[in-house]
Amino acid sequence: MLADQVKALVFDVFGTVVDWRGSVIQEGEALSRRKGLDVDWPRFAEDWRIEGYSQAISRIRVGEQSWERVDVLHRRKLDELIIRHGIVGLSEAEIVHFNRVWHRLNPWPDSVPGLTRLRTRFTISTLSNGDFALLTDMAKHSKLPWDCILSSELFGCFKPDPRIYLSAAKLLDLAPAEVLMVAAHVGDLRAARSLGLPTALVPRPLEFGAGRPWEPPDGSEFDIVADGFEDLARQLGV
């Protein structure tokens, strides 16, 4: 059985473990109240994530720009978005603090209890494109009970580069077949699966908000499809 084969679980973080969109909107709205701003924070959050993170990483992966830390990518896009959305009156200290909202993302309701259950039987770790310090700060902020932090920063490349999945298994002193990749994103899981890692799909239909049409992804190609981390723990016999 898979539960007997697997020794460690590694998790995608943004969207899978934490609600990045809701967290950015929440801090943005608090900033608006303090500074008297009128900003479409849902749009701002999605622009920041898609343009400042996803698109930037894609350019790095195809060699159009050199590798940089995610905090740097976020700050570069934040400076653009401040102008695009007509935000004025922020000090440099306030901009620096807001850029680090990605260090303070809040977990989905099932994340901490589910991870706590899973940790009683398996080693659990991040396997994220987030920076090492970012993931460490996020764990402290949200009380995420990781056994260790594995970040793309350790490898100088971004998922879905094969080096990340294979290096994670090597650092854990395990064979790929003993490391279960857990994610809400099909592309991440397909990359891991192609390298021999078993995979668990945990869909997050609210990642881009309740108002956006969502169709559940086809999970037939993955080893487990779970309705949250507590269901994942149940399916793994914890």
Sequence and secondary structure as in RCSB ss.txt:
>XXXX:A:sequence
MLADQVKALVFDVFGTVVDWRGSVIQEGEALSRRKGLDVDWPRFAEDWRIEGYSQAISRIRVGEQSWERVDVLHR
RKLDELIIRHGIVGLSEAEIVHFNRVWHRLNPWPDSVPGLTRLRTRFTISTLSNGDFALLTDMAKHSKLPWDCIL
SSELFGCFKPDPRIYLSAAKLLDLAPAEVLMVAAHVGDLRAARSLGLPTALVPRPLEFGAGRPWEPPDGSEFDIV
ADGFEDLARQLGV
>XXXX:A:secstr
 HHHH  EEEE  BTTTB HHHHHHHHHHHHHHHHT    HHHHHHHHHIIIIIHHHHHHHTTSS    HHHHHH
HHHHHHHHHTT     HHHHHHHHGGGGS  B TTHHHHHHHHHTTSEEEE BSS HHHHHHHHHHHT   SB  
BGGGTTS TT HHHHHHHHHHTT  GGGEEEEES HHHHHHHHTTT  EEE   TTTT TTS       TTSSEE
 SSHHHHHHHTT 
